[in-house]
Amino acid sequence: MANDFVKTFVQMCNYLQDPSHVARFQNLCGVKGTFPVKATKPDSGQSEPDFPGLRKRVQHGQQSSDVTVGNGATGDATAPQVNGMQGDTPDGASANPDPDTTRAKPLRKNSLTGDVGQEFLVHNKFLFYLFTFGTELGNEMFFIVFFPFLFWNIDALVSRRLIVVWAWNLFVGQSTKDMVRWSRPASPPVVKVEVFYNSEYSMPSTHAMTGTAIPFCLFMLTYGRWQYPFLFGFCVALSWSVLVCVSRVYMGMHSILEVITGFLYTLLILAFFQPTLDKIDNFYMTDHYAPLVIIVSHVSLGLVAFTLDSWSTSRGDTAQALGTGVGAALATHVNYQLGLLPDPPLSSLPLTLPPITVSLVVLSLLRFFIGVAVILVTRMVMKAVTIPFLCRLFGLPSDDVRQARQHMKVELPYRYIVYSVVGFSCVCVVPLLFRILNLA
């Protein structure tokens, strides 16, 4: 009985991992590729044991030198293949007779190889923009906008606790990727609508993890603290999560299994944090040894992540999240010790949104734009200073930033220094600036 269950479970996982399901979903949503007829046999979607991590990722992330199309496929570029199915007329994909059809390429080049990706056809612009928005909900720029706005304008307690969960969730997800070492869905048949993360491993989907952790943790932290119906909050969280998860399949970055795994993995992480998050926050604020514990724990986790595999953007993202968590946690401790930004008393709960007035909107936007400007300038200055300093310190050439950052002794301190300062600025420095400018 147990053997039958295991066998059925494995068969189901293999079925959900099949890249042909991703290609069919893309085709259903109006995304079609222009693949060559003669293509090398695609991978099974899982990395083979005789390929080291970096070599395997680069092989899947860059195009062959023989042909200009393919995301790893080779063949005759004159005969396009749409979502892995050969067309009778090569001109069918290029004539573009439908006025609603748009030729497009990935917005950002591959982070590791510099590959700009292959051109594809979009027959449904609404879904393209919808899922592009959904996948951006898991990218760096969204976090730079979302966390500060929530902290400065809505609820500082919720924001700082959300950052704790986000950082640990991303660490667990990225570290799991580097241990499991599954490559991205094979192309063809999958169309790579996005290639920026194409050279990373894919199991589980960390976009699905952050896209589930943030809305559901937000719901977990605000329900009962803020006044709104349970069903409304749950539906918003679920819709947010589903949009991000489905967008990763649409982009050709993950199989169905990887997205489902990311979703369920995050629910387990949230189940762990639900009873402990209040204790963690109180420890960060009140304990005299909190700064030491914060720094040592986050740096240790970063070292663990950096020893799991060769350089990739996933390692950098992990260090970036942990660095932001360090800065925000240290700022929380400083704020509490100095009596800044006190949380509302329990007697005032549940909180309600104030009336939306012109002055409130203007004040919120003013705080947001000034604060984000400070954070972006801080990040730009710290980046410009930190990398050359570290290269000089370790005797490495600083003319090629991408190459220099592939050294752990540069990448790890660079990410920690830059983003810990960014996190500290968001939680402590910018609110102090608001007080000086009478914007608090």
C-alpha positions in Angstrom: 0.0 0.0 0.0 2.8 2.4 1.0 4.8 1.5 -2.1 1.8 2.1 -4.3 1.3 5.5 -2.8 4.9 6.5 -3.3 4.8 5.2 -6.9 1.7 7.3 -7.6 3.2 10.3 -5.9 6.3 10.1 -8.0 4.3 9.7 -11.2 2.2 12.7 -10.3 5.4 14.8 -9.6 6.9 13.7 -12.9 3.7 14.6 -14.7 3.6 18.1 -13.1 7.3 18.7 -13.9 6.8 18.0 -17.6 7.7 21.2 -19.5 5.1 20.4 -22.2 2.4 21.5 -19.7 4.1 24.9 -19.4 4.2 25.2 -23.2 0.6 24.4 -23.5 -0.4 26.9 -20.9 1.7 29.6 -22.7 0.0 28.7 -26.0 -3.4 28.9 -24.3 -2.5 32.4 -23.1 -1.4 33.5 -26.5 2.4 33.2 -26.2 4.2 31.5 -29.2 7.9 31.0 -29.8 9.9 31.0 -33.0 12.0 27.9 -32.5 14.1 26.2 -35.2 13.0 23.0 -36.8 16.3 21.1 -36.1 16.8 21.3 -32.4 18.9 19.4 -30.0 17.0 17.1 -27.7 15.8 19.2 -24.7 16.6 18.3 -21.2 14.2 16.6 -18.9 14.1 19.7 -16.8 16.4 18.3 -14.1 20.1 18.8 -13.8 22.3 15.8 -14.5 24.9 14.7 -11.9 27.9 15.1 -14.2 27.4 18.8 -14.7 28.7 21.1 -12.1 26.3 23.9 -11.0 27.8 26.9 -12.9 28.4 24.9 -16.1 24.9 23.5 -16.1 23.3 26.9 -15.5 25.4 28.6 -18.2 24.5 25.8 -20.6 20.8 26.4 -20.1 21.1 30.2 -19.9 23.0 31.0 -23.1 22.3 30.5 -26.8 24.4 28.2 -29.0 27.1 29.8 -31.1 25.8 27.9 -34.1 22.3 29.5 -34.2 20.9 32.8 -33.1 17.6 31.4 -31.7 16.7 28.8 -29.2 17.5 29.4 -25.4 19.9 26.4 -25.6 18.4 24.8 -28.8 20.4 24.6 -32.0 19.2 24.2 -35.6 18.1 26.0 -38.7 16.9 29.4 -37.8 15.0 29.8 -41.1 12.2 27.5 -40.1 10.4 28.6 -37.0 8.6 26.3 -34.6 5.8 27.6 -32.5 5.7 26.4 -28.9 7.6 23.3 -30.0 5.2 22.5 -32.9 6.6 22.9 -36.4 4.7 25.2 -38.8 4.3 24.5 -42.5 5.3 28.0 -43.6 8.3 29.8 -42.1 6.7 33.1 -42.9 3.7 32.3 -40.7 5.5 33.4 -37.6 7.1 36.5 -39.1 4.3 37.8 -41.4 2.4 38.8 -38.3 -1.0 39.2 -40.1 -3.0 39.7 -36.9 -3.0 43.3 -35.8 -3.4 42.2 -32.2 -0.2 40.1 -32.4 3.0 41.7 -31.0 6.6 40.7 -31.4 8.4 40.9 -28.1 11.7 40.0 -26.3 12.4 39.6 -22.6 12.7 42.9 -20.8 16.0 42.1 -19.1 19.0 40.1 -20.3 20.2 37.0 -18.5 21.9 38.0 -15.2 24.7 35.5 -15.6 25.4 35.1 -19.3 24.2 38.4 -20.7 21.9 36.6 -23.1 19.1 38.9 -24.3 16.7 36.0 -25.0 14.7 34.9 -28.1 12.0 36.8 -29.8 8.4 35.5 -29.3 4.9 36.4 -30.3 2.2 37.8 -28.0 -1.4 37.3 -29.1 -3.0 38.4 -25.9 -1.6 41.7 -24.6 -3.8 41.8 -21.6 -2.5 38.5 -20.2 1.1 39.5 -21.1 0.8 42.8 -19.1 -1.1 41.1 -16.3 1.5 38.3 -15.8 4.4 40.7 -16.2 2.9 42.7 -13.4 2.5 39.5 -11.4 6.1 38.5 -11.8 7.3 42.0 -10.8 5.6 41.4 -7.5 8.5 39.1 -6.7 11.4 41.4 -7.9 13.7 43.7 -6.1 12.1 47.0 -7.2 8.7 46.0 -5.8 10.3 45.3 -2.4 12.0 48.7 -2.5 8.6 50.3 -3.1 6.3 48.1 -1.0 8.2 47.8 2.4 9.0 51.5 2.8 5.5 52.6 1.8 4.0 50.2 4.3 6.5 51.3 7.0 6.2 55.1 6.5 2.5 55.5 5.8 0.5 52.6 7.2 1.9 50.3 10.0 5.6 50.2 11.0 5.1 47.1 13.2 3.6 45.1 10.4 6.3 46.2 7.9 9.3 45.3 10.1 7.8 41.8 11.0 7.1 41.3 7.3 10.7 42.0 6.5 11.8 39.3 9.0 9.6 36.7 7.3 10.5 37.8 3.8 14.3 37.5 4.5 14.1 34.1 6.1 11.7 32.8 3.5 13.9 33.8 0.7 17.0 32.3 2.4 15.2 28.9 2.8 13.9 29.0 -0.8 17.2 30.0 -2.5 19.2 27.6 -0.4 16.8 24.7 -1.3 17.3 25.6 -5.0 21.1 25.2 -4.7 20.7 21.9 -2.9 18.1 20.4 -5.2 19.7 21.8 -8.4 17.0 21.4 -10.9 17.4 23.4 -14.1 14.7 25.6 -15.7 12.0 24.1 -18.0 13.5 23.1 -21.3 13.2 25.4 -24.3 11.8 24.2 -26.6 9.0 23.5 -26.0 8.8 26.3 -23.4 9.0 29.9 -24.5 11.3 32.0 -22.4 9.3 35.2 -21.9 11.8 36.1 -19.1 15.5 35.2 -19.1 16.9 37.2 -16.3 16.8 34.3 -13.8 17.1 31.6 -16.5 20.6 30.5 -15.3 19.5 29.9 -11.7 18.1 26.6 -10.5 14.4 26.4 -10.3 13.1 24.1 -7.5 11.2 25.5 -5.7 10.0 28.8 -7.2 11.2 31.6 -4.9 8.9 34.0 -6.7 6.0 31.7 -5.7 7.4 31.6 -2.2 7.7 35.4 -1.8 4.4 35.9 -3.7 2.7 33.7 -1.1 4.7 34.7 2.0 4.1 38.5 1.7 0.3 38.5 1.1 -0.5 35.7 3.6 1.9 37.1 6.2 0.4 40.5 5.7 -3.0 39.0 6.2 -1.8 37.1 9.3 -0.3 40.2 10.9 -3.2 42.6 10.1 -6.3 40.6 10.7 -7.5 41.6 14.1 -5.0 44.5 14.3 -6.8 46.3 11.5 -10.6 46.4 11.0 -11.7 44.6 7.8 -13.7 41.4 6.9 -11.9 38.1 7.1 -13.1 37.0 3.7 -11.9 40.2 2.0 -8.4 39.8 3.5 -8.2 36.2 2.6 -9.3 36.7 -1.0 -6.8 39.5 -1.5 -4.0 37.4 -0.2 -5.0 34.3 -2.3 -5.5 36.4 -5.5 -2.1 38.0 -5.0 -0.4 34.6 -4.5 -2.2 33.0 -7.4 -1.2 35.8 -9.7 2.5 35.6 -8.9 2.5 31.7 -9.0 0.7 31.5 -12.4 2.9 34.3 -13.8 6.0 32.2 -13.3 4.5 29.4 -15.5 3.5 32.0 -18.1 7.1 33.4 -18.1 8.4 29.9 -18.8 10.6 30.0 -15.7 9.0 27.2 -13.7 7.1 24.0 -14.1 3.7 23.5 -12.4 5.3 21.3 -9.7 7.9 23.9 -8.8 5.2 26.6 -8.3 3.0 24.3 -6.2 6.1 23.3 -4.1 7.0 26.9 -3.5 3.4 27.7 -2.4 3.2 24.8 0.0 6.7 25.3 1.3 5.9 28.8 2.2 2.7 27.8 4.1 5.0 25.5 6.2 7.4 28.4 6.9 4.5 30.7 7.9 3.2 28.0 10.2 6.5 28.1 11.9 6.6 31.9 12.2 3.0 32.4 13.3 3.6 31.6 17.0 7.2 32.9 17.1 7.2 36.2 15.2 6.0 38.3 18.1 8.8 36.8 20.3 11.4 37.5 17.6 10.3 41.1 17.2 10.4 41.7 21.0 13.8 40.1 21.2 15.1 42.4 18.5 13.7 45.5 20.3 14.5 44.8 23.9 17.4 42.4 24.4 20.9 44.0 25.0 22.5 41.2 23.0 20.1 41.5 20.1 22.5 43.4 17.8 25.2 40.8 18.2 22.8 37.9 17.6 21.3 39.6 14.6 24.6 40.2 12.9 26.1 36.8 13.7 23.0 34.8 12.7 22.4 36.6 9.4 26.1 36.5 8.4 26.3 32.8 9.3 23.2 32.1 7.1 24.8 34.0 4.3 28.0 32.0 4.6 26.0 28.8 4.5 24.2 29.9 1.3 27.4 30.9 -0.4 29.0 27.5 0.2 26.1 25.5 -1.4 27.0 26.1 -5.0 29.0 28.3 -7.5 28.1 32.0 -8.0 24.7 32.9 -9.3 22.1 35.7 -8.8 20.3 33.4 -6.3 23.2 33.7 -3.9 23.3 37.4 -4.3 19.5 37.7 -3.7 19.9 35.6 -0.6 22.6 37.9 0.8 20.6 40.9 -0.2 17.5 39.8 1.7 19.6 38.8 4.7 21.4 42.1 4.6 18.2 44.0 4.4 16.9 42.0 7.4 20.0 42.8 9.4 19.7 46.5 8.7 15.9 46.6 9.5 16.4 44.5 12.7 19.3 46.7 14.0 17.2 49.8 13.2 14.3 48.3 15.1 16.5 47.9 18.2 17.9 51.5 17.9 14.3 52.9 17.5 13.1 51.1 20.6 16.2 52.1 22.7 15.8 55.7 21.7 12.1 55.8 22.2 11.4 56.5 18.5 8.4 55.2 16.5 6.4 53.7 19.4 3.8 51.2 18.4 0.1 52.1 19.0 -1.1 50.8 22.4 -3.2 47.7 22.5 -6.2 49.7 23.7 -6.4 51.4 20.3 -6.8 48.1 18.4 -8.3 47.3 16.0 -7.0 50.2 13.9 -9.1 51.7 11.2 -8.0 53.6 8.1 -8.3 57.4 8.5 -10.5 59.3 6.0 -8.9 59.6 2.6 -8.3 63.4 2.2 -6.2 65.4 -0.3 -3.8 66.4 2.5 -3.4 62.8 3.6 -2.7 61.6 0.1 -0.2 64.5 -0.6 1.6 63.8 2.7 1.8 60.1 2.1 3.2 60.6 -1.4 5.6 63.2 -0.2 7.0 60.9 2.4 7.1 58.1 -0.1 9.0 59.9 -2.8 11.4 61.6 -0.5 12.1 58.4 1.4 12.6 56.3 -1.8 14.9 58.9 -3.2 17.0 58.7 -0.1 17.1 54.9 -0.3 18.0 54.9 -4.0 20.7 57.4 -3.5 22.0 55.5 -0.5 22.1 52.3 -2.5 23.8 53.9 -5.5 26.5 55.6 -3.3 27.1 52.4 -1.3 27.4 50.3 -4.5 29.8 52.8 -6.0 32.0 52.8 -2.9 31.8 49.2 -1.6 32.8 47.1 -4.7 36.0 49.1 -5.6 37.0 49.1 -1.9 36.5 45.3 -1.6 38.4 44.7 -4.8 41.3 46.8 -3.6 41.2 45.1 -0.2 41.4 41.6 -1.7 43.7 42.5 -4.6 41.2 41.9 -7.3 40.7 43.9 -10.6 37.7 46.2 -10.3 37.2 47.0 -14.0 34.9 44.0 -14.5 32.2 44.3 -11.8 30.4 41.1 -12.8 33.5 39.1 -12.6 34.6 40.6 -9.3 31.2 39.8 -7.7 31.6 36.2 -8.5 34.1 36.0 -5.7 32.4 35.2 -2.4 34.8 37.6 -0.5 33.5 40.4 -2.6 29.8 39.5 -3.2 28.9 38.5 0.4 30.3 41.7 2.2 29.1 43.9 -0.7 25.5 42.7 -0.5 25.5 42.8 3.3 27.1 46.2 3.6 24.9 47.9 0.9 21.6 46.4 1.8 22.0 46.5 5.6 22.6 50.2 5.2 19.5 50.4 3.0 17.4 48.5 5.5 18.7 50.6 8.4 18.0 53.8 6.4 14.4 52.7 5.7 13.5 51.9 9.3 15.5 54.5 11.2 17.2 57.2 9.2 14.3 58.2 6.9 11.7 58.4 9.7 14.1 60.7 11.5 14.4 62.8 8.4 10.6 63.0 8.3 10.6 64.4 11.8 13.1 67.0 10.9 11.0 68.0 7.9 7.8 67.9 9.9 6.4 65.1 7.7 6.0 62.5 10.5 
